[in-house]
């Protein structure tokens, strides 16, 4: 029995570190209707994200796109998928997520959480081709700090940046 244990430990030590380091995460596909859960863990942060979406009928791909869009739909998906809410929990504590973080998001494809030393980033990718976009939501164990939106075609050039400040009203 001891021989088997030592063989297993020896083989485990031979594995490249990337195969057992818990910080590596693959993007999670976002459901077009319902809830999507994304979980990420590090030694200091335990993150749980729930993204809620619903579908909206916007016609068929062969239909002419309306002159005036009345929703956040990118027309890259039929039916369109609208984000209803994002809930973030850090270390079993719910973080307030302002509506402006998610109220204009639609047609999400994937999401993933990248954890740093004290902060994390929820990265959401949506749309397609010229309508593609990337949203990075930066937060720590206490609050959402910033949201950066870029085009999927120019991911290093921000289109919009929003900074969030925590304010507590006195008695």
C-alpha positions as CSV (number, residue, x, y, z in Angstrom):
1,X,0.0,0.0,0.0
2,X,2.8,2.4,0.9
3,X,4.5,1.7,-2.5
4,X,1.3,2.8,-4.4
5,X,1.1,6.0,-2.3
6,X,4.8,6.9,-3.1
7,X,4.3,6.1,-6.8
8,X,1.2,8.4,-6.9
9,X,3.0,11.2,-5.1
10,X,6.1,10.8,-7.3
11,X,4.0,10.9,-10.5
12,X,2.0,14.0,-9.2
13,X,5.3,15.8,-8.6
14,X,6.3,15.2,-12.2
15,X,3.2,16.9,-13.6
16,X,3.8,20.4,-15.0
17,X,2.6,23.0,-12.5
18,X,-0.1,24.3,-14.8
19,X,-1.9,21.0,-14.7
20,X,-2.8,21.3,-11.0
21,X,-2.6,25.1,-10.3
22,X,-6.2,26.0,-9.5
23,X,-5.9,29.5,-11.0
24,X,-6.3,28.4,-14.6
25,X,-10.0,28.7,-15.8
26,X,-11.6,28.3,-19.2
27,X,-14.3,30.7,-20.4
28,X,-17.8,29.7,-19.5
29,X,-20.5,29.8,-22.2
30,X,-23.3,32.2,-21.1
31,X,-26.9,30.8,-21.4
32,X,-29.1,32.9,-23.6
33,X,-32.1,32.2,-21.3
34,X,-31.7,31.4,-17.6
35,X,-28.8,31.5,-15.2
36,X,-25.1,30.9,-15.8
37,X,-22.8,30.3,-12.8
38,X,-19.0,31.1,-12.9
39,X,-16.8,30.1,-10.0
40,X,-13.2,30.9,-9.4
41,X,-11.0,30.4,-6.3
42,X,-7.6,31.5,-5.1
43,X,-6.0,31.3,-1.7
44,X,-7.5,34.7,-0.7
45,X,-10.7,35.0,-2.8
46,X,-13.6,32.6,-3.4
47,X,-15.7,34.1,-6.2
48,X,-19.2,33.1,-7.3
49,X,-20.9,34.9,-10.2
50,X,-24.5,34.4,-11.4
51,X,-25.5,36.0,-14.7
52,X,-29.3,36.0,-15.4
53,X,-30.5,36.4,-19.0
54,X,-33.7,36.2,-21.0
55,X,-34.4,36.0,-24.7
56,X,-36.2,38.6,-26.8
57,X,-37.6,37.9,-30.3
58,X,-36.1,40.4,-32.8
59,X,-37.2,38.7,-36.0
60,X,-35.1,36.5,-38.3
61,X,-31.6,37.0,-39.6
62,X,-33.0,37.6,-43.1
63,X,-35.1,40.6,-41.8
64,X,-33.9,44.1,-42.4
65,X,-32.3,45.5,-39.2
66,X,-34.5,48.4,-37.8
67,X,-33.3,51.9,-38.4
68,X,-33.6,52.7,-34.7
69,X,-32.6,50.0,-32.2
70,X,-34.8,49.9,-29.1
71,X,-32.7,47.5,-27.1
72,X,-29.1,46.5,-26.5
73,X,-29.4,43.6,-29.0
74,X,-26.4,43.3,-31.2
75,X,-28.3,41.4,-33.9
76,X,-25.6,38.8,-33.8
77,X,-28.0,36.2,-32.3
78,X,-31.6,35.4,-33.0
79,X,-33.4,35.6,-30.6
80,X,-31.5,38.3,-28.8
81,X,-30.3,37.5,-25.2
82,X,-30.6,40.4,-22.7
83,X,-28.8,40.4,-19.3
84,X,-31.2,40.9,-16.4
85,X,-28.7,40.8,-13.6
86,X,-25.2,40.0,-12.4
87,X,-24.8,38.8,-8.8
88,X,-21.2,38.6,-7.4
89,X,-20.3,36.9,-4.1
90,X,-16.8,37.1,-2.7
91,X,-15.8,34.9,0.2
92,X,-19.5,34.1,0.8
93,X,-20.3,37.9,1.0
94,X,-22.7,39.4,-1.5
95,X,-21.2,42.5,-3.4
96,X,-23.6,45.2,-4.5
97,X,-23.5,45.4,-8.4
98,X,-24.9,48.7,-9.7
99,X,-27.4,48.3,-12.6
100,X,-25.0,50.3,-14.9
101,X,-22.6,47.4,-14.7
102,X,-25.0,45.2,-16.7
103,X,-28.1,47.0,-18.0
104,X,-26.7,47.6,-21.5
105,X,-25.3,44.0,-22.0
106,X,-26.8,41.7,-24.5
107,X,-25.8,38.6,-26.6
108,X,-23.1,37.5,-24.3
109,X,-21.0,34.6,-25.5
110,X,-18.6,33.7,-22.7
111,X,-17.6,34.9,-19.2
112,X,-14.6,34.1,-17.0
113,X,-13.2,35.4,-13.7
114,X,-9.5,36.1,-13.4
115,X,-8.2,36.5,-9.8
116,X,-5.3,38.6,-8.8
117,X,-3.7,39.2,-5.4
118,X,-6.6,41.2,-3.9
119,X,-8.9,41.9,-6.8
120,X,-10.7,40.0,-9.5
121,X,-11.9,40.7,-13.0
122,X,-15.1,39.3,-14.6
123,X,-14.5,39.4,-18.3
124,X,-17.6,39.1,-20.5
125,X,-17.4,38.7,-24.3
126,X,-20.5,39.4,-26.4
127,X,-21.7,40.1,-29.9
128,X,-20.0,39.0,-33.1
129,X,-17.7,40.5,-35.7
130,X,-18.1,44.3,-35.9
131,X,-20.7,44.2,-33.1
132,X,-18.4,42.2,-30.8
133,X,-17.4,43.7,-27.4
134,X,-15.5,42.9,-24.2
135,X,-16.5,44.1,-20.8
136,X,-14.2,43.8,-17.8
137,X,-15.7,44.3,-14.4
138,X,-13.1,44.8,-11.7
139,X,-14.0,44.1,-8.1
140,X,-12.5,43.1,-4.8
141,X,-14.1,41.4,-1.7
142,X,-16.0,44.6,-0.9
143,X,-17.2,46.3,-4.0
144,X,-17.3,46.7,-7.8
145,X,-14.5,49.2,-8.6
146,X,-14.5,49.7,-12.4
147,X,-16.0,48.6,-15.7
148,X,-14.2,48.9,-19.0
149,X,-15.8,48.3,-22.3
150,X,-13.8,47.7,-25.5
151,X,-14.6,46.7,-29.1
152,X,-13.8,43.0,-29.8
153,X,-11.9,44.3,-32.8
154,X,-9.7,46.7,-30.8
155,X,-9.5,45.1,-27.3
156,X,-6.7,47.3,-26.1
157,X,-8.5,50.6,-26.7
158,X,-11.2,51.4,-24.2
159,X,-14.5,52.8,-25.5
160,X,-16.0,53.4,-22.1
161,X,-14.7,53.4,-18.6
162,X,-16.8,53.7,-15.5
163,X,-15.4,54.0,-12.0
164,X,-17.5,53.1,-8.9
165,X,-17.0,54.6,-5.5
166,X,-18.3,53.2,-2.3
167,X,-20.3,55.7,-0.3
168,X,-21.9,55.1,3.1
169,X,-24.5,57.5,4.4
170,X,-24.2,58.6,8.0
171,X,-26.9,58.3,10.6
